[in-house]
Amino acid sequence: MQGDGIIKELVLLDGKSAARVLCGSSLIPAPGRYLLAHAGGSDAPLAASIFAARAFADTSMSASGFLCAPPIPESWTPGMRLNLRGPLGHGFDLPITAHRVALIAFDDSPYRLLALFDSIPKQDSSVVLICANLPEDLPLEIEVQPMSALADICSWADYIAVDAGRGSLPGLKKKFGFGRPLKIPDVAQILVRTPMPCGALAECGICTVEIGSGRQLACADGPVFDLKELL
């Protein structure tokens, strides 16, 4: 699907530029899915891959748009029109039975993971966030733990969602134990951040990810994968 969007304003999340984008509700990406965005009049040769974020202090957005997670192109300015294509790819699939949810931002901001928060049952549910950069104004329902608590949290959770850059995957495997993997639940997923310039149109291979069953393209087969396939 293609459509137009407008940058309502720029905001800072974890000291990085993010944007509030106005667009039709059908263009708003679900957690883990992405849009390809190209600014009107821009001379950038490639579109940017953008994800929805969740900022708990932000009450200015509605069904008419979404908060775009950082980073965004430096050339974006308020009022700029965007050509949007998507939503694309496979996103997170939170089981309806999940009540002990762990969100693990391995090497970047957790805002793409926090987009899952509204999908988590609020009654009898617990949410733990592991991250290096703690967002402001987190609700009391979200418990924050350091990366050193990873093993305990993985044993406790019945669903895990991870966010990591493709270049960080070797370090992530080391954290999870390589040949002595941590105990993780049956449903554990990872959003692999990597350039996806063709948006599954050209199969250019730039976004190739090595997983247990072979090479897959993040733009089409991901960017959310089964975590166990990468460990």
N, CA, C and O of each residue as an XYZ file, in Angstrom:
924
protein
N       0.835     -1.178      0.000
C       0.000      0.000      0.000
C       0.878      1.239      0.000
O       1.907      1.279      0.674
N       0.469      2.250     -0.758
C       1.198      3.500     -0.788
C       0.282      4.638     -0.375
O      -0.932      4.582     -0.574
N       0.876      5.666      0.198
C       0.107      6.826      0.599
C       1.031      7.951      1.007
O       2.254      7.812      0.974
N       0.441      9.056      1.390
C       1.210     10.228      1.769
C       1.161     10.441      3.274
O       0.195     10.069      3.941
N       2.193     11.031      3.778
C       2.256     11.423      5.175
C       2.855     12.800      5.294
O       3.432     13.318      4.337
N       2.724     13.396      6.456
C       3.294     14.711      6.733
C       4.005     14.644      8.085
O       3.477     14.089      9.048
N       5.200     15.214      8.143
C       5.909     15.290      9.413
C       5.285     16.413     10.237
O       5.432     17.591      9.911
N       4.595     16.039     11.294
C       3.948     17.028     12.145
C       4.976     17.821     12.933
O       4.925     19.051     12.968
N       5.916     17.113     13.569
C       6.969     17.769     14.321
C       8.071     16.775     14.627
O       7.882     15.563     14.530
N       9.218     17.303     14.995
C      10.345     16.495     15.415
C      10.434     16.516     16.936
O      10.156     17.533     17.570
N      10.823     15.386     17.512
C      10.996     15.277     18.962
C      12.302     14.550     19.232
O      12.876     13.931     18.336
N      12.764     14.628     20.460
C      13.964     13.909     20.873
C      13.584     12.726     21.743
O      12.853     12.878     22.722
N      14.078     11.551     21.391
C      13.931     10.353     22.197
C      15.323      9.810     22.456
O      16.044      9.466     21.520
N      15.701      9.733     23.712
C      17.061      9.303     24.070
C      18.112     10.167     23.390
O      19.186      9.679     23.037
N      17.809     11.450     23.205
C      18.757     12.362     22.594
C      18.862     12.242     21.088
O      19.706     12.896     20.475
N      18.012     11.410     20.474
C      18.028     11.235     19.021
C      16.734     11.768     18.425
O      15.685     11.749     19.069
N      16.821     12.244     17.191
C      15.651     12.820     16.535
C      14.653     11.744     16.140
O      15.010     10.729     15.543
N      13.399     11.988     16.486
C      12.278     11.159     16.063
C      11.229     12.097     15.474
O      11.382     13.317     15.535
N      10.178     11.538     14.911
C       9.188     12.380     14.242
C       7.781     11.881     14.504
O       7.538     10.675     14.557
N       6.869     12.804     14.664
C       5.457     12.476     14.665
C       4.964     12.622     13.228
O       5.068     13.692     12.629
N       4.431     11.544     12.691
C       4.022     11.493     11.295
C       2.500     11.373     11.213
O       1.915     10.474     11.818
N       1.871     12.259     10.482
C       0.445     12.173     10.227
C       0.220     11.372      8.957
O       0.837     11.651      7.929
N      -0.663     10.374      9.017
C      -0.954      9.542      7.845
C      -2.248      8.791      8.096
O      -2.798      8.839      9.196
N      -2.732      8.102      7.082
C      -3.922      7.288      7.232
C      -3.687      6.121      8.163
O      -2.564      5.630      8.274
N      -4.735      5.671      8.834
C      -4.586      4.594      9.812
C      -4.080      3.301      9.184
O      -3.425      2.506      9.858
N      -4.375      3.076      7.901
C      -3.929      1.847      7.244
C      -2.425      1.823      7.009
O      -1.862      0.769      6.716
N      -1.769      2.974      7.135
C      -0.329      3.045      6.931
C       0.460      2.931      8.237
O       1.687      2.840      8.206
N      -0.217      2.935      9.367
C       0.484      2.874     10.643
C       1.033      1.463     10.846
O       0.258      0.507     10.888
N       2.348      1.312     10.974
C       2.911     -0.047     11.094
C       2.671     -0.642     12.475
O       2.819      0.040     13.489
N       2.299     -1.918     12.504
C       2.199     -2.653     13.762
C       3.593     -2.839     14.337
O       4.572     -2.712     13.602
N       3.715     -3.137     15.634
C       5.038     -3.307     16.240
C       5.906     -4.303     15.475
O       5.508     -5.443     15.236
N       7.102     -3.847     15.097
C       8.040     -4.693     14.381
C       7.959     -4.598     12.873
O       8.930     -4.917     12.187
N       6.816     -4.164     12.330
C       6.714     -3.954     10.882
C       7.264     -2.562     10.552
O       7.503     -1.754     11.450
N       7.461     -2.291      9.263
C       8.104     -1.031      8.897
C       7.452     -0.417      7.663
O       6.720     -1.074      6.923
N       7.741      0.857      7.473
C       7.370      1.590      6.270
C       8.641      2.026      5.553
O       9.673      2.252      6.185
N       8.559      2.143      4.234
C       9.603      2.837      3.488
C       9.111      4.258      3.260
O       8.015      4.468      2.739
N       9.920      5.229      3.650
C       9.515      6.630      3.590
C      10.537      7.422      2.778
O      11.745      7.325      2.995
N      10.020      8.203      1.845
C      10.878      9.074      1.034
C      10.288     10.469      1.068
O       9.111     10.662      0.764
N      11.106     11.441      1.439
C      10.637     12.818      1.561
C      10.464     13.444      0.185
O      11.326     13.324     -0.686
N       9.324     14.119      0.009
C       9.073     14.799     -1.251
C      10.108     15.882     -1.504
O      10.410     16.678     -0.615
N      10.650     15.912     -2.709
C      11.658     16.904     -3.055
C      13.054     16.561     -2.593
O      13.998     17.301     -2.870
N      13.203     15.436     -1.884
C      14.517     15.051     -1.394
C      15.348     14.454     -2.529
O      14.821     13.794     -3.425
N      16.660     14.701     -2.471
C      17.555     14.099     -3.459
C      18.181     12.809     -2.943
O      19.097     12.268     -3.562
N      17.681     12.310     -1.796
C      18.182     11.040     -1.268
C      17.836      9.921     -2.243
O      16.685      9.815     -2.666
N      18.808      9.081     -2.610
C      18.544      8.042     -3.612
C      17.674      6.905     -3.104
O      17.033      6.217     -3.897
N      17.641      6.697     -1.782
C      16.916      5.561     -1.224
C      15.931      6.020     -0.158
O      16.140      7.031      0.513
N      14.854      5.253     -0.017
C      13.882      5.528      1.038
C      14.428      5.047      2.382
O      15.297      4.177      2.435
N      13.909      5.623      3.459
C      14.313      5.233      4.810
C      13.321      4.225      5.366
O      12.119      4.339      5.129
N      13.818      3.240      6.104
C      12.957      2.278      6.795
C      12.614      2.859      8.160
O      13.509      3.192      8.937
N      11.322      2.982      8.458
C      10.921      3.581      9.728
C       9.957      2.661     10.465
O       9.186      1.917      9.859
N      10.024      2.737     11.802
C       9.223      1.894     12.687
C       8.412      2.776     13.623
O       8.774      3.920     13.900
N       7.308      2.216     14.103
C       6.525      2.910     15.120
C       7.208      2.780     16.469
O       7.831      1.761     16.767
N       7.084      3.822     17.283
C       7.637      3.837     18.629
C       6.511      4.016     19.629
O       5.349      4.192     19.264
N       6.885      3.967     20.897
C       5.911      4.223     21.972
C       6.590      5.100     22.998
O       7.562      4.686     23.631
N       6.085      6.306     23.167
C       6.581      7.210     24.199
C       5.413      7.486     25.138
O       4.391      8.025     24.713
N       5.551      7.128     26.386
C       4.414      7.145     27.291
C       3.990      8.549     27.696
O       2.854      8.749     28.126
N       4.874      9.516     27.570
C       4.493     10.886     27.889
C       3.804     11.568     26.715
O       3.301     12.683     26.855
N       3.775     10.906     25.556
C       3.241     11.510     24.345
C       1.745     11.237     24.238
O       1.332     10.089     24.076
N       0.939     12.280     24.328
C      -0.513     12.136     24.206
C      -1.041     12.874     22.981
O      -2.248     13.078     22.851
N      -0.141     13.277     22.082
C      -0.555     14.128     20.966
C      -0.962     13.355     19.725
O      -1.525     13.935     18.797
N      -0.685     12.038     19.688
C      -0.993     11.269     18.489
C      -2.289     10.492     18.672
O      -2.713     10.214     19.793
N      -2.898     10.153     17.562
C      -4.145      9.400     17.572
C      -4.111      8.430     16.409
O      -3.042      8.105     15.892
N      -5.287      7.967     15.997
C      -5.353      7.031     14.872
C      -4.938      7.691     13.566
O      -4.818      7.008     12.549
N      -4.714      9.002     13.568
C      -4.339      9.704     12.337
C      -2.827      9.704     12.108
O      -2.354     10.313     11.148
N      -2.083      9.051     12.944
C      -0.645      9.038     12.738
C       0.067      8.232     13.794
O      -0.564      7.527     14.581
N       1.398      8.335     13.815
C       2.184      7.556     14.770
C       3.495      8.280     15.060
O       3.907      9.183     14.333
N       4.121      7.860     16.127
C       5.432      8.365     16.490
C       6.475      7.455     15.863
O       6.504      6.254     16.130
N       7.321      8.027     15.036
C       8.357      7.271     14.328
C       9.600      7.173     15.201
O      10.102      8.183     15.694
N      10.091      5.956     15.387
C      11.260      5.736     16.246
C      12.525      6.297     15.611
O      12.651      6.311     14.386
N      13.463      6.760     16.436
C      14.756      7.177     15.894
C      15.566      5.969     15.466
O      15.327      4.859     15.943
N      16.542      6.177     14.552
C      16.896      7.449     13.937
C      16.055      7.733     12.700
O      15.499      6.821     12.088
N      15.970      9.005     12.344
C      15.314      9.414     11.113
C      16.332     10.183     10.274
O      17.344     10.633     10.811
N      16.091     10.346      8.968
C      17.035     11.108      8.147
C      17.245     12.525      8.683
O      16.292     13.173      9.115
N      18.475     13.000      8.655
C      18.789     14.326      9.170
C      18.096     15.431      8.382
O      17.894     16.530      8.898
N      17.732     15.144      7.138
C      17.122     16.174      6.291
C      15.638     16.393      6.583
O      15.053     17.345      6.066
N      15.016     15.538      7.400
C      13.584     15.685      7.656
C      13.314     16.911      8.508
O      14.026     17.189      9.473
N      12.267     17.642      8.130
C      11.875     18.853      8.846
C      10.360     18.869      9.019
O       9.650     18.221      8.250
N       9.853     19.595     10.011
C       8.398     19.692     10.198
C       7.714     20.248      8.954
O       8.215     21.166      8.306
N       6.569     19.673      8.642
C       5.812     20.088      7.470
C       6.188     19.371      6.191
O       5.498     19.508      5.181
N       7.260     18.616      6.214
C       7.712     17.904      5.012
C       6.750     16.777      4.679
O       6.282     16.067      5.569
N       6.459     16.616      3.407
C       5.589     15.536      2.943
C       6.411     14.286      2.675
O       7.534     14.353      2.176
N       5.825     13.142      3.018
C       6.491     11.870      2.843
C       5.674     10.973      1.923
O       4.447     10.924      2.007
N       6.370     10.273      1.054
C       5.752      9.185      0.303
C       6.008      7.901      1.073
O       7.160      7.532      1.303
N       4.936      7.215      1.473
C       5.042      6.041      2.335
C       4.600      4.782      1.602
O       3.613      4.798      0.866
N       5.336      3.692      1.807
C       4.938      2.386      1.252
C       4.980      1.359      2.372
O       5.973      1.245      3.091
N       3.891      0.614      2.510
C       3.824     -0.402      3.553
C       2.455     -0.433      4.204
O       1.482      0.045      3.620
N       2.364     -0.983      5.397
C       3.426     -1.600      6.203
C       3.981     -2.870      5.554
O       3.278     -3.594      4.849
N       5.257     -3.112      5.817
C       5.985     -4.197      5.188
C       6.581     -5.137      6.240
O       6.753     -4.772      7.403
N       6.887     -6.354      5.795
C       7.599     -7.307      6.628
C       6.734     -7.980      7.676
O       5.530     -7.743      7.774
N       7.388     -8.828      8.456
C       6.743     -9.560      9.549
C       7.078     -8.863     10.862
O       8.240     -8.564     11.137
N       6.064     -8.609     11.658
C       6.267     -7.952     12.940
C       6.229     -8.928     14.094
O       6.288    -10.143     13.904
N       6.130     -8.380     15.292
C       6.026     -9.205     16.491
C       4.657     -9.877     16.549
O       3.649     -9.313     16.121
N       4.646    -11.083     17.083
C       3.415    -11.857     17.219
C       3.261    -12.225     18.691
O       3.667    -13.305     19.120
N       2.679    -11.326     19.443
C       2.531    -11.520     20.881
C       1.403    -12.502     21.156
O       0.262    -12.227     20.785
N       1.679    -13.643     21.795
C       0.610    -14.611     22.084
C      -0.414    -14.011     23.052
O      -0.063    -13.260     23.962
N      -1.658    -14.350     22.842
C      -2.698    -13.825     23.732
C      -2.566    -14.402     25.135
O      -3.131    -13.865     26.088
N      -1.820    -15.493     25.260
C      -1.638    -16.124     26.567
C      -0.416    -15.584     27.323
O      -0.144    -16.003     28.448
N       0.315    -14.657     26.702
C       1.535    -14.152     27.338
C       1.188    -13.190     28.468
O       0.506    -12.189     28.252
N       1.658    -13.495     29.666
C       1.425    -12.629     30.823
C       2.723    -12.238     31.528
O       2.708    -11.384     32.415
N       3.845    -12.851     31.144
C       5.147    -12.476     31.684
C       6.037    -12.123     30.490
O       6.660    -12.990     29.876
N       6.077    -10.841     30.185
C       6.695    -10.360     28.944
C       8.016     -9.669     29.246
O       8.091     -8.790     30.105
N       9.057    -10.079     28.529
C      10.374     -9.454     28.652
C      10.703     -8.720     27.359
O      10.642     -9.303     26.276
N      11.047     -7.457     27.471
C      11.457     -6.630     26.343
C      12.937     -6.315     26.519
O      13.332     -5.731     27.528
N      13.759     -6.700     25.543
C      15.214     -6.588     25.689
C      15.765     -5.757     24.536
O      15.836     -6.234     23.404
N      16.158     -4.510     24.822
C      16.797     -3.645     23.833
C      18.297     -3.836     23.969
O      18.920     -3.301     24.886
N      18.870     -4.599     23.055
C      20.247     -5.051     23.242
C      21.270     -3.939     23.050
O      22.217     -3.838     23.830
N      21.097     -3.101     22.026
C      22.163     -2.141     21.712
C      21.639     -0.766     21.319
O      22.399      0.059     20.812
N      20.369     -0.508     21.541
C      19.807      0.766     21.095
C      18.599      1.100     21.965
O      18.356      0.449     22.981
N      17.854      2.107     21.561
C      16.696      2.539     22.339
C      15.612      1.464     22.332
O      15.512      0.694     21.376
N      14.800      1.405     23.387
C      13.747      0.376     23.470
C      12.413      0.802     22.867
O      11.426      0.079     23.002
N      12.358      1.958     22.207
C      11.056      2.490     21.798
C      10.330      1.602     20.795
O       9.100      1.546     20.810
N      11.060      0.905     19.923
C      10.385      0.001     18.980
C       9.736     -1.163     19.722
O       8.678     -1.643     19.316
N      10.363     -1.620     20.811
C       9.786     -2.692     21.622
C       8.601     -2.192     22.437
O       7.613     -2.908     22.605
N       8.695     -0.978     22.940
C       7.624     -0.443     23.782
C       6.330     -0.249     23.001
O       5.267     -0.078     23.597
N       6.412     -0.274     21.669
C       5.194     -0.222     20.864
C       4.296     -1.425     21.128
O       3.105     -1.398     20.816
N       4.875     -2.489     21.711
C       4.099     -3.687     22.043
C       3.235     -3.501     23.290
O       2.323     -4.292     23.532
N       3.509     -2.474     24.075
C       2.912     -2.374     25.403
C       1.384     -2.386     25.353
O       0.745     -3.014     26.197
N       0.803     -1.714     24.393
C      -0.663     -1.641     24.336
C      -1.301     -2.980     23.984
O      -2.501     -3.161     24.190
N      -0.517     -3.923     23.455
C      -1.048     -5.240     23.090
C      -0.967     -6.242     24.236
O      -1.531     -7.333     24.149
N      -0.275     -5.881     25.301
C      -0.095     -6.802     26.428
C      -1.310     -6.713     27.345
O      -1.691     -5.612     27.741
N      -1.929     -7.842     27.693
C      -3.065     -7.797     28.622
C      -2.660     -7.105     29.915
O      -1.645     -7.447     30.522
N      -3.458     -6.136     30.329
C      -3.096     -5.357     31.516
C      -3.422     -6.082     32.820
O      -2.807     -5.807     33.851
N      -4.368     -6.991     32.784
C      -4.763     -7.700     33.999
C      -3.880     -8.930     34.193
O      -3.723     -9.737     33.277
N      -3.310     -9.070     35.377
C      -2.475    -10.225     35.726
C      -1.273    -10.388     34.802
O      -0.833    -11.511     34.556
N      -0.741     -9.287     34.291
C       0.438     -9.345     33.428
C       1.582     -8.570     34.056
O       1.373     -7.604     34.790
N       2.803     -9.015     33.751
C       4.002     -8.328     34.209
C       4.904     -8.088     33.006
O       5.062     -8.958     32.149
N       5.493     -6.899     32.954
C       6.380     -6.528     31.846
C       7.709     -6.078     32.428
O       7.754     -5.214     33.304
N       8.790     -6.669     31.934
C      10.137     -6.305     32.353
C      10.887     -5.773     31.147
O      10.856     -6.369     30.071
N      11.557     -4.655     31.332
C      12.364     -4.040     30.282
C      13.829     -4.111     30.672
O      14.211     -3.692     31.765
N      14.654     -4.648     29.766
C      16.102     -4.636     29.935
C      16.675     -3.734     28.856
O      16.491     -3.992     27.667
N      17.362     -2.686     29.258
C      17.928     -1.765     28.278
C      19.041     -0.950     28.918
O      19.132     -0.848     30.141
N      19.891     -0.368     28.063
C      20.979      0.467     28.554
C      20.524      1.901     28.752
O      20.959      2.572     29.688
N      19.643      2.378     27.867
C      19.166      3.756     27.927
C      17.714      3.756     28.375
O      16.821      3.394     27.609
N      17.482      4.157     29.604
C      16.145      4.106     30.180
C      15.303      5.281     29.691
O      15.688      6.434     29.886
N      14.153      5.007     29.054
C      13.279      6.096     28.608
C      12.672      6.838     29.796
O      12.552      6.302     30.898
N      12.300      8.068     29.542
C      11.632      8.844     30.576
C      10.162      8.446     30.668
O       9.561      7.964     29.707
N       9.606      8.665     31.858
C       8.160      8.540     32.061
C       7.608      7.143     31.772
O       6.478      7.007     31.304
N       8.399      6.109     32.050
C       7.868      4.755     31.929
C       6.768      4.566     32.971
O       6.910      5.033     34.101
N       5.676      3.890     32.615
C       4.638      3.626     33.619
C       5.127      2.659     34.680
O       6.059      1.885     34.458
N       4.494      2.716     35.816
C       4.901      1.874     36.935
C       4.724      0.394     36.626
O       5.354     -0.448     37.267
N       3.874      0.061     35.653
C       3.639     -1.344     35.318
C       4.865     -2.016     34.704
O       4.941     -3.245     34.668
N       5.829     -1.225     34.220
C       7.012     -1.788     33.580
C       8.177     -1.784     34.565
O       8.601     -0.732     35.042
N       8.682     -2.971     34.858
C       9.840     -3.110     35.740
C      11.109     -3.055     34.898
O      11.167     -3.655     33.825
N      12.101     -2.358     35.364
C      13.368     -2.224     34.637
C      14.441     -3.053     35.328
O      14.599     -2.998     36.547
N      15.183     -3.828     34.523
C      16.264     -4.662     35.043
C      17.523     -4.441     34.203
O      17.423     -4.101     33.024
N      18.703     -4.629     34.792
C      19.952     -4.497     34.035
C      20.208     -5.730     33.178
O      19.577     -6.770     33.371
N      21.133     -5.611     32.234
C      21.473     -6.736     31.375
C      22.012     -7.917     32.173
O      21.915     -9.058     31.723
N      22.579     -7.662     33.351
C      23.102     -8.748     34.184
C      22.005     -9.682     34.677
O      22.289    -10.795     35.120
N      20.751     -9.233     34.603
C      19.625    -10.069     35.042
C      19.046    -10.895     33.898
O      17.993    -11.512     34.052
N      19.722    -10.911     32.757
C      19.172    -11.549     31.558
C      18.779    -13.005     31.783
O      17.688    -13.413     31.385
N      19.645    -13.794     32.413
C      19.364    -15.225     32.603
C      18.104    -15.427     33.444
O      17.255    -16.250     33.101
N      17.982    -14.691     34.529
C      16.811    -14.835     35.393
C      15.534    -14.415     34.677
O      14.495    -15.060     34.815
N      15.617    -13.338     33.916
C      14.428    -12.844     33.213
C      14.003    -13.816     32.120
O      12.810    -14.040     31.919
N      14.971    -14.395     31.410
C      14.629    -15.357     30.349
C      13.940    -16.583     30.943
O      13.016    -17.117     30.330
N      14.363    -17.037     32.110
C      13.729    -18.187     32.754
C      12.321    -17.851     33.238
O      11.448    -18.719     33.280
N      12.106    -16.597     33.600
C      10.818    -16.152     34.144
C       9.776    -15.901     33.059
O       8.594    -16.171     33.273
N      10.184    -15.396     31.915
C       9.254    -14.904     30.898
C       8.541    -16.035     30.169
O       9.079    -17.132     30.021
N       7.322    -15.751     29.716
C       6.658    -16.659     28.785
C       6.604    -16.065     27.374
O       6.065    -16.689     26.460
N       7.161    -14.862     27.195
C       7.351    -14.276     25.868
C       8.497    -13.283     25.953
O       8.586    -12.497     26.896
N       9.380    -13.326     24.945
C      10.522    -12.414     24.882
C      10.517    -11.708     23.535
O      10.328    -12.341     22.496
N      10.726    -10.390     23.553
C      10.926     -9.606     22.339
C      12.246     -8.865     22.472
O      12.483     -8.171     23.461
N      13.107     -9.017     21.468
C      14.448     -8.427     21.479
C      14.574     -7.468     20.301
O      13.996     -7.692     19.238
N      15.338     -6.399     20.506
C      15.681     -5.458     19.430
C      17.200     -5.399     19.365
O      17.856     -5.111     20.367
N      17.772     -5.677     18.170
C      19.238     -5.659     18.028
C      19.610     -5.342     16.590
O      18.915     -5.739     15.654
N      20.713     -4.623     16.424
C      21.252     -4.378     15.095
C      21.910     -5.634     14.542
O      22.415     -6.461     15.302
N      21.904     -5.778     13.232
C      22.493     -6.977     12.624
C      23.967     -7.128     13.006
O      24.430     -8.245     13.237
N      24.701     -6.029     13.074
C      26.104     -6.094     13.444
C      26.338     -6.509     14.883
O      27.454     -6.879     15.248
N      25.298     -6.451     15.705
C      25.420     -6.816     17.117
C      25.054     -8.265     17.391
O      25.133     -8.713     18.535
N      24.654     -9.010     16.358
C      24.192    -10.380     16.590
C      25.257    -11.291     17.197
O      24.910    -12.112     18.047
N      26.547    -11.197     16.809
C      27.545    -12.040     17.484
C      27.610    -11.772     18.986
O      27.727    -12.705     19.779
N      27.534    -10.499     19.378
C      27.540    -10.182     20.801
C      26.286    -10.659     21.497
O      26.330    -11.066     22.658
N      25.167    -10.612     20.792
C      23.915    -11.110     21.364
C      24.003    -12.610     21.605
O      23.566    -13.099     22.647
N      24.559    -13.335     20.658
C      24.718    -14.786     20.829
C      25.591    -15.100     22.039
O      25.334    -16.054     22.773
N      26.620    -14.290     22.237
C      27.488    -14.502     23.392
C      26.722    -14.280     24.686
O      26.895    -15.026     25.650
N      25.869    -13.249     24.712
C      25.072    -12.974     25.905
C      24.131    -14.131     26.220
O      23.913    -14.472     27.383
N      23.576    -14.731     25.168
C      22.634    -15.821     25.375
C      23.328    -17.166     25.541
O      22.666    -18.167     25.819
N      24.656    -17.210     25.376
C      25.381    -18.382     25.807
C      25.939    -19.307     24.758
O      26.531    -20.325     25.117
N      25.783    -19.011     23.457
C      26.306    -19.891     22.419
C      25.907    -21.347     22.665
O      24.721    -21.672     22.606
N      26.880    -22.235     22.941
C      26.608    -23.659     23.101
C      25.880    -24.006     24.382
O      25.382    -25.123     24.519
N      25.807    -23.089     25.316
C      25.070    -23.324     26.564
C      23.974    -22.254     26.678
O      24.005    -21.413     27.576
N      23.026    -22.303     25.773
C      22.044    -21.222     25.695
C      21.210    -21.092     26.952
O      20.951    -22.068     27.656
N      20.796    -19.859     27.217
C      19.905    -19.608     28.334
C      18.563    -20.268     28.076
O      18.186    -20.503     26.928
N      17.857    -20.562     29.129
C      16.502    -21.069     28.999
C      15.601    -19.935     28.548
O      15.476    -18.922     29.237
N      14.970    -20.104     27.386
C      14.071    -19.078     26.891
C      12.723    -19.721     26.553
O      12.666    -20.919     26.276
N      11.649    -18.947     26.573
C      10.324    -19.517     26.323
C      10.149    -19.994     24.889
O      10.969    -19.695     24.021
N       9.085    -20.729     24.651
C       8.821    -21.261     23.313
C       8.660    -20.152     22.288
O       9.071    -20.300     21.137
N       8.061    -19.036     22.705
C       7.864    -17.916     21.786
C       8.811    -16.791     22.191
O       8.602    -16.121     23.202
N       9.841    -16.597     21.396
C      10.819    -15.527     21.608
C      11.186    -14.984     20.231
O      11.528    -15.743     19.324
N      11.110    -13.677     20.088
C      11.305    -13.064     18.772
C      12.328    -11.945     18.855
O      12.566    -11.373     19.918
N      12.930    -11.646     17.701
C      13.929    -10.589     17.643
C      13.723     -9.728     16.404
O      13.568    -10.236     15.294
N      13.724     -8.429     16.615
C      13.716     -7.461     15.522
C      15.168     -7.174     15.165
O      15.916     -6.629     15.977
N      15.567     -7.540     13.948
C      16.932     -7.314     13.490
C      16.950     -6.040     12.652
O      16.358     -5.978     11.574
N      17.637     -5.030     13.166
C      17.718     -3.753     12.463
C      18.857     -3.789     11.450
O      20.005     -4.069     11.797
N      18.526     -3.504     10.205
C      19.500     -3.496      9.126
C      18.916     -2.683      7.978
O      17.693     -2.599      7.866
N      19.731     -2.085      7.126
C      19.186     -1.354      5.981
C      18.312     -2.258      5.114
O      18.681     -3.395      4.820
N      17.157     -1.745      4.710
C      16.216     -2.501      3.865
C      15.749     -1.595      2.731
O      14.561     -1.283      2.646
N      16.662     -1.166      1.857
C      16.343     -0.120      0.883
C      15.324     -0.506     -0.177
O      14.600      0.356     -0.675
N      15.251     -1.799     -0.537
C      14.339     -2.162     -1.626
C      12.950     -2.530     -1.129
O      12.019     -2.632     -1.927
N      12.796     -2.730      0.169
C      11.481     -3.065      0.698
C      10.882     -4.305      0.066
O       9.683     -4.337     -0.212
N      11.694     -5.327     -0.167
C      11.273     -6.631     -0.704
C      10.878     -6.586     -2.170
O      10.270     -7.534     -2.668
N      11.204     -5.522     -2.867
C      10.869     -5.449     -4.293
C      11.957     -6.050     -5.176
O      11.646     -6.698     -6.176
N      13.216     -5.850     -4.828
C      14.302     -6.232     -5.722
C      15.124     -7.414     -5.231
O      15.948     -7.934     -5.983
N      14.924     -7.857     -3.983
C      15.750     -8.917     -3.405
C      17.230     -8.611     -3.612
O      17.993     -9.452     -4.086
N      17.623     -7.381     -3.243
C      18.994     -6.935     -3.479
C      20.008     -7.630     -2.579
O      21.199     -7.644     -2.888
N      19.552     -8.206     -1.470
C      20.432     -8.957     -0.590
C      21.170     -8.136      0.443
O      21.902     -8.696      1.259
N      20.999     -6.822      0.432
C      21.701     -5.974      1.395
C      21.312     -6.321      2.830
O      22.119     -6.191      3.750
N      20.074     -6.760      3.010
C      19.571     -7.000      4.374
C      19.636     -8.475      4.775
O      18.913     -8.895      5.678
N      20.480     -9.259      4.128
C      20.564    -10.693      4.411
C      20.941    -10.959      5.867
O      21.850    -10.336      6.414
N      20.225    -11.892      6.475
C      20.480    -12.298      7.854
C      20.731    -13.804      7.873
O      19.961    -14.574      7.299
N      21.804    -14.217      8.531
C      22.134    -15.638      8.660
C      21.375    -16.222      9.841
O      21.579    -15.813     10.984
N      20.496    -17.182      9.559
C      19.769    -17.847     10.634
C      19.970    -19.352     10.517
O      20.622    -19.827      9.588
N      19.411    -20.094     11.455
C      19.649    -21.522     11.510
C      19.246    -22.269     10.254
O      19.897    -23.245      9.880
N      18.176    -21.824      9.594
C      17.691    -22.516      8.395
C      18.300    -21.965      7.113
O      17.897    -22.365      6.021
N      19.266    -21.053      7.225
C      19.921    -20.492      6.054
C      19.824    -18.985      6.026
O      19.518    -18.352      7.036
N      20.086    -18.418      4.873
C      20.037    -16.974      4.715
C      18.601    -16.518      4.415
O      17.891    -17.123      3.612
N      18.207    -15.444      5.079
C      16.900    -14.862      4.816
C      17.035    -13.359      4.694
O      18.000    -12.765      5.174
N      16.053    -12.752      4.044
C      16.052    -11.306      3.838
C      15.208    -10.646      4.914
O      14.038    -10.984      5.095
N      15.808     -9.702      5.624
C      15.065     -9.009      6.674
C      13.875     -8.255      6.104
O      12.840     -8.155      6.763
N      13.998     -7.724      4.899
C      12.931     -6.900      4.324
C      11.667     -7.704      4.047
O      10.565     -7.161      4.115
N      11.811     -8.991      3.735
C      10.665     -9.821      3.381
C      10.382    -10.896      4.422
O       9.231    -11.088      4.814
N      11.413    -11.597      4.873
C      11.239    -12.694      5.823
C      11.204    -12.205      7.269
O      10.742    -12.919      8.159
N      11.684    -11.012      7.495
C      11.695    -10.371      8.809
C      10.952     -9.051      8.714
O       9.942     -8.968      8.014
N      11.419     -8.028      9.391
C      12.651     -7.973     10.176
C      12.556     -8.644     11.551
O      13.538     -8.676     12.294
N      11.364     -9.186     11.894
C      11.234     -9.921     13.154
C      11.373    -11.418     12.859
O      10.650    -11.969     12.029
N      12.309    -12.058     13.549
C      12.595    -13.476     13.368
C      12.403    -14.224     14.690
O      12.293    -13.629     15.763
N      12.368    -15.556     14.565
C      12.382    -16.420     15.745
C      13.764    -16.308     16.387
O      14.775    -16.588     15.742
N      13.809    -15.901     17.643
C      15.087    -15.690     18.321
C      15.924    -16.959     18.334
O      17.141    -16.890     18.162
N      15.310    -18.102     18.531
C      16.056    -19.355     18.632
C      16.779    -19.678     17.313
O      17.785    -20.387     17.320
N      16.275    -19.164     16.191
C      16.916    -19.419     14.904
C      18.227    -18.671     14.779
O      19.047    -19.011     13.926
N      18.446    -17.662     15.606
C      19.668    -16.865     15.515
C      20.683    -17.199     16.581
O      21.778    -16.637     16.583
N      20.351    -18.099     17.488
C      21.255    -18.426     18.589
C      22.042    -19.715     18.301
O      22.852    -20.141     19.124
